[in-house]
Amino acid sequence: MGAPVTVVRFQAGNTMQDETRRAHWDKAYQSKGEAGVSWFEDTPAVSLDLIRRHAPMASTSLIDIGAGASRLVDALIAAGMSDITVLDLSPAALDAARARLGIRADDVHWIAADVTTWRPDRRYDLWHDRAAFHFLTGASDRAAYIERLTGAVVPGGHAIIATFAPAGPERCSGLPVVRYDPAALAEVVGPSFRLVEHNEHQHRTPGNTIQSFQFSVFERV
């Protein structure tokens, strides 16, 4: 199964809502499987392209927020990145990724935690989040996320955050989301980051529907 998952529970600020969120995402992965969830990508091409443009693979430390069982970690290992942390609320999703990677999972740091209550114990060159931030519909959750983002990225480092675009779905996996254009996301992220790149992406789901995403790249200033 590879390196063990560090399960982070009951830190300051945790509530029963954290357990409800964890149960929701565990159920999603256990019932639909890795390739059955709407956000599944066999090859995370957009993320990989942005990471390559803004960070050298060999020397970059990266944390993938809300990664679930994403195959980005597989691609990063194959590309030569050696300092990778994967964080997700669902232990079930992380277990699926570890099982898929086999012995290669030993080279990854796995954290089961709610990003809004997690306390980073180090800093990273690159923060990657594809489709986690837009589930934070409450102002306090968004503020908690930005606090951790700001504290966890080194000056001069980058954050890649992908959310549903204004034309994207209003709900996903049975939950409401907040849709953003790059300017609106930059305003929420705040003055500690400078928007340096953005693009739209039309994601085709396993159910053959199209979801409109926007990927924004920020530099920590």
N, C-alpha and C positions, 0 to 999 in steps of 0.2 A: 504493500500500500504506500510505501514511501514515507517521507518525513511527516511527523504527526502534526495535526492541526492544533494550534493554540486557541482554545475557546475562551473568549473574554466575556465574562458575565458580571452583572451586578456592580458595575463601576458607578461612581457618583453620577446621579442623574438618571440612571436606569429606572424604568417603570414597567408596569405590566404590559404596556404597549410594545415594549421591546420583544417580550416573549410572544405576543400575538403576531408581530411582524415575522419573527423567526419561524413560527409554525406555518404561516401563509406560504413563505418561500420554500420551506422544506416540502410542503404538500405539492407545490407546483412542480418541483423537480422529481419527486417520487412518483407522481401520477402521470406526468407527461414524458419524463426522460430528458436527457441532455438535448437531443435533437428535436424534441416536440414543442419546446417553448418558443414563443413568437420571435424572440430576439436571437435565436440560434444563427450562427454563421459558421459554415464549414471552414472558410478562410477569412479572417478579419482583415481584409485588404486595406481598408481606409485607415484603420488604426495603425497598422504596420507601416504604411507609407508616411504618416505623420510622425510616428516615433523615429523612423530612420532620418527624417529631415531635421529633427530638432534634438537628437541625442545620439552619440556614438554608442553602438550596441555593446562593444567590448567593455566599456568603463562606466556605463550608466547604471545607477540604482533606480529601480522602478517599483511603484506600488500600483496594483490594479484594483480599483475600488468597485465593489459590487460585481465582482467578476463572475460569480456563480461558477458554472462549469465551462466557461468560455475557453476556446481553443487558442486564444492569444498567447497564453503562457507556453504552449507547445511551440508556437512559431518563434517566440522570443528565444527560447532555449536553442532551437535549431539555428537561429541567426547569430548565436554566440553570446547572448546576454547571460551573465552569471549571478547578478544581484537582483533577484525578483521576489517581491512579496505579493501575495494574493489575499485579498480581504473580501469576505462576504458574510452576510448575516446568516446564511444557511449552511450548517455543517453538512447536510446531505449533498448540496451542490459541490462543496469542496471535496468531499469523499469521492464523488463521481470523477472529478478532475484528477485527483491523485491516483485513482485506480486506472484511469486511462493512460496516465504518464508512466506508471510502473516505477522502475528504479530511478527514472529521471526526476520524480517528485522529491527525491532526497535533496535536490539542489534548489528547492523553492521553500520560502518561508510562508506558511499557511496560517491565516488568522480568521477565526469565526467571531465576528463582532458586528455590532451596529455602528456604522461610521459616525453617527451623531453622539455616541457616548464613549467611543474608543479613545484611548489616550496614547498617541504616538510616542514611542520611546527612542526614536531616531528620526533623521531627516532623509529626504530622497531627492534625486535629481529630476525625476519625472513622476507625475501623478496622472494616472489614466482612469477615466470613468466613462464607460459607454452604457448609458441608460440606467444609471442609479439616481443621479441628482434630481431628475424630473419627477420622481416619486415623492419628493419631499414637498408636500403641499402646505405645511405649516411654517410660519415665519421663524419660529424658535428652532425647528429642525434645520432650516436652511442656514440660520446663523451659526448653529453648532457645527454644521458641515464646513462652512467657510472658516471658522476658527481652526479646525483641524487641518484643513487644506493650507491655510496660511502658515501654521506652525510646522507643517511636515515637509514643505518644499524649500529647498535651499535658495538663497538669492541667486538669480541668474538661471534657476531651474525653470521647468515648464509644467503646465497642467493641460492635459487634453480632456475636455469634457464634452460629451455628446449627449444631446437631449432630443426629444421630439421637437421638430420645427413647428411654426405656427400652423402649417397645413397637416401636421401629424395627428395621430389619434388623441382623443380626450381622455381615454382610459386604456389601461394595459393590465393584463392578468387580473382583471376584475377590480382594479384600483384606479382612482383618479390620478391624473398627472398634471404638471404645469408645463406648458409649451413655451419655447423661447426662440427669439431670433438672437443673433450674436450680440447686438447692442444691449438687449434686455438682460442677457446672461452676464455680460461684462458689468452691468450696473449692480447686479446682485453679488457677483464675486468681489467687487470692491476695488479700492485704489491700491491694494498691495500687489495687484496683477495688471499687466498690460496686454490687451488683445492684440495678437500678432498675426493671426491667420484664422480663416473660417471657410467652411464649404458645406454644401448640402449633399445629402446622400439619400437615395431611394432604396430602402432595404426591402427585399422580398422575403417574406416570412415562410416558414415551412408549410403554412396553409395557402401559399400562393397569393397573398395580399401584399400591397405595397404600403410601407410606412415611411413618412418623410422625417428624416433626421437632419440635424445640423451639428457639425463638429467644430468646436472653437478651441484654439490653442492660445494659452496665456503664458506670459513670462513673468516670473516672480521678480519684483523690483524692490 
